[in-house]
């Protein structure tokens, strides 16, 4: 079997690319999806995944078994993984040259062209794997649907904890107000997205699931907002988030 690369099959179809670029790219996408399923059937890929925990091992089995390029195997694997997986391909200098995430993953994928330390990136991830690739690495991070909540005194108020965190950071009143709004917005968004995912999959809404979703979102926002990063790194933040997640899981608006 000749190694297959995305973007080649459509070249056999006679199309005037300049006259109808939209049609060309629609057909190319359709051809690639057809080729992916033909060479790497979904059920076959999932059967390999059941036998291996590491995405790196799964990739190698797909690439060798289907006789396709690494990139084709990477894209195919990512398309069938459940929510919670991120990957980034880094060059020898640690610069991201490509990245992706499985459908339903709330953590933002690494940004192309940015410098990334694989060992310290996405600290909220529960697992990580890496493999050598073209002088650099291909790294994976995994966020489970649910995360264990840290122990917290149920008599505490999450509002008071958030205020204490912001006070410790010594922010002026106006910035503190904006950061509080941002923190609440991030948690609300994570709660909404997780609730939809749980509803679709007919799973119970739990504080552990909301906590995991929120941690993913804060991991993503922390990369671009130094103050949000400081908030998420505060020793009281996990407790604040656990109490907030419990409140949201119960559907309460107070405390």
C-alpha positions in Angstrom: 0.0 0.0 0.0 1.3 3.4 -0.9 1.5 5.8 2.1 -1.4 8.2 1.9 -1.3 12.0 2.7 -4.3 14.3 3.1 -5.0 16.6 0.2 -3.9 14.3 -2.7 -7.0 12.4 -3.7 -8.9 15.5 -4.9 -6.2 16.2 -7.4 -7.7 13.4 -9.6 -10.9 15.4 -9.9 -10.9 18.0 -12.7 -11.9 21.2 -11.1 -11.1 24.8 -12.0 -9.8 25.9 -8.6 -9.9 29.6 -9.4 -13.5 29.6 -10.5 -14.9 27.8 -7.6 -12.6 27.6 -4.5 -15.5 26.8 -2.2 -16.5 23.8 -4.3 -12.9 22.6 -4.5 -12.3 22.7 -0.7 -15.7 21.1 0.0 -14.8 18.3 -2.4 -11.3 18.0 -0.9 -12.7 17.7 2.6 -15.2 15.1 1.5 -12.5 13.1 -0.4 -10.2 13.2 2.6 -12.9 12.0 5.0 -13.7 9.2 2.6 -10.1 8.2 2.3 -9.6 8.3 6.0 -12.5 5.9 6.6 -11.4 3.7 3.8 -7.8 3.4 5.0 -8.3 3.8 8.7 -11.9 2.6 9.6 -13.3 4.1 12.8 -14.0 0.7 14.4 -10.4 -0.5 13.6 -8.9 2.7 15.2 -11.2 2.3 18.3 -10.2 -1.3 18.7 -6.5 -0.3 18.8 -7.3 2.4 21.3 -8.9 -0.2 23.6 -5.7 -2.1 23.7 -3.4 0.9 24.5 -3.6 3.7 27.0 -1.0 6.0 25.3 -2.0 8.0 22.2 1.6 7.7 21.1 1.4 3.9 21.0 -2.0 4.1 19.2 -0.5 6.4 16.6 2.3 4.1 15.8 0.0 1.1 15.4 -2.3 3.1 13.1 0.6 4.5 11.0 2.2 1.1 10.5 -1.0 -0.9 10.2 -2.6 1.4 7.6 0.7 2.4 6.0 -0.1 6.1 6.1 1.8 9.2 7.1 2.2 10.3 10.7 0.1 13.4 10.1 -2.8 11.3 8.6 -2.7 8.9 11.5 -2.6 11.8 14.0 -5.6 13.5 12.4 -7.6 10.3 12.2 -6.9 9.3 15.9 -7.9 12.8 17.1 -11.2 12.5 15.2 -12.3 9.4 17.2 -11.0 10.2 20.6 -13.5 11.1 23.4 -13.5 14.6 24.9 -10.5 15.5 27.0 -7.5 15.0 24.7 -5.1 17.7 23.4 -2.1 17.3 21.3 0.8 19.5 20.2 3.6 18.9 17.7 6.7 20.8 18.8 9.9 21.4 16.9 13.4 21.0 18.3 13.1 24.5 19.9 9.8 23.8 21.6 7.7 25.9 19.2 4.2 24.6 18.4 4.0 23.7 14.7 0.6 22.0 14.8 -2.0 21.2 17.5 -5.5 19.9 18.0 -8.1 18.6 20.5 -10.7 16.0 20.4 -14.3 17.0 20.0 -15.8 18.3 23.3 -12.5 19.1 24.9 -12.8 22.4 26.8 -9.1 23.1 27.2 -7.8 25.3 24.4 -5.3 23.7 22.1 -1.7 25.0 22.1 -1.4 28.0 19.7 0.7 27.5 16.6 4.0 29.4 16.6 4.1 29.8 20.4 6.9 28.4 22.6 5.6 25.6 24.9 7.2 23.7 27.7 5.7 20.3 27.5 6.5 19.4 31.1 4.8 22.4 32.6 2.0 23.2 30.1 -1.6 22.3 31.1 -0.9 21.6 34.8 -4.5 20.5 35.3 -4.2 17.6 33.0 -4.4 14.2 34.6 -2.1 12.4 32.1 0.5 13.3 29.5 2.5 11.4 26.9 5.2 12.3 24.4 7.2 10.7 21.6 10.1 11.9 19.5 9.1 13.4 16.1 11.3 15.1 13.5 13.8 16.4 16.0 11.1 17.6 18.3 8.2 15.8 20.0 4.5 15.1 19.7 2.9 15.6 23.1 -0.5 14.7 24.4 -2.5 15.8 27.5 -5.6 14.3 28.9 -8.4 15.8 31.1 -10.8 13.3 32.5 -14.5 14.0 32.5 -14.5 14.2 36.3 -11.7 15.2 38.7 -11.5 14.5 42.4 -12.5 17.5 44.5 -10.1 18.8 47.1 -11.4 18.7 50.7 -13.2 21.8 51.6 -15.0 23.2 54.7 -18.7 23.3 53.6 -19.3 26.2 55.8 -17.0 28.4 53.7 -18.4 30.8 51.1 -17.0 30.5 47.6 -17.6 34.3 47.2 -15.5 35.1 50.3 -12.8 32.7 49.1 -12.6 34.5 45.7 -12.5 37.9 47.5 -9.6 36.6 49.7 -7.7 35.4 46.6 -8.0 38.7 44.9 -7.1 40.6 48.1 -3.9 38.5 48.4 -2.9 39.5 44.9 -3.1 43.1 45.9 -5.1 44.3 42.9 -6.6 47.7 42.8 -10.4 47.8 43.1 -11.2 48.3 39.4 -9.0 45.5 38.2 -10.2 43.2 41.0 -13.8 43.8 39.9 -12.9 42.9 36.3 -11.0 39.8 37.3 -13.9 38.6 39.5 -16.2 39.0 36.5 -13.8 37.1 34.3 -13.5 34.3 36.8 -17.2 34.0 37.2 -17.7 34.0 33.4 -15.1 31.3 32.9 -16.8 29.0 35.4 -20.3 29.8 34.0 -19.1 28.9 30.5 -17.5 25.7 31.7 -20.6 24.7 33.5 -22.8 25.4 30.5 -20.6 23.4 28.1 -20.2 20.5 30.5 -24.0 20.4 31.2 -24.6 20.2 27.4 -22.1 17.4 27.1 -23.6 15.4 30.0 -27.1 15.9 28.7 -26.1 14.6 25.2 -24.4 11.6 26.8 -27.2 11.0 29.3 -24.9 11.3 32.3 -25.6 12.8 35.7 -24.4 16.4 36.3 -21.8 16.2 39.1 -19.6 18.7 40.9 -16.6 16.6 39.8 -17.5 17.1 36.1 -18.0 20.9 36.5 -14.7 21.1 38.4 -12.8 19.3 35.6 -14.4 21.5 32.9 -13.5 24.6 34.8 -9.9 23.6 35.4 -9.6 23.0 31.6 -10.9 26.5 30.9 -8.6 28.1 33.5 -5.6 26.3 32.1 -6.4 27.8 28.7 -7.1 31.3 29.9 -4.0 31.3 32.1 -1.7 31.1 29.1 -2.8 34.6 27.9 -3.8 36.4 31.0 -1.1 36.7 33.8 -3.6 37.7 36.4 -5.9 34.8 35.7 -2.8 32.6 35.9 -2.0 34.0 39.4 -5.6 33.4 40.5 -5.6 29.8 39.3 -2.2 29.3 41.0 -3.4 30.6 44.4 -3.5 27.9 47.1 -7.2 28.7 47.9 -8.3 28.5 44.2 -9.0 24.7 44.1 -11.1 25.0 47.2 -13.0 28.0 45.8 -13.6 26.1 42.6 -14.7 22.9 44.4 -17.3 24.9 46.4 -18.5 26.7 43.3 -18.8 23.4 41.4 -20.9 21.9 44.2 -23.2 24.8 44.2 -23.7 24.6 40.5 -24.2 20.9 40.5 -27.1 21.4 43.0 -28.5 24.2 40.9 -28.3 26.7 43.8 -27.7 30.4 43.3 -26.6 31.2 46.8 -23.4 30.7 48.8 
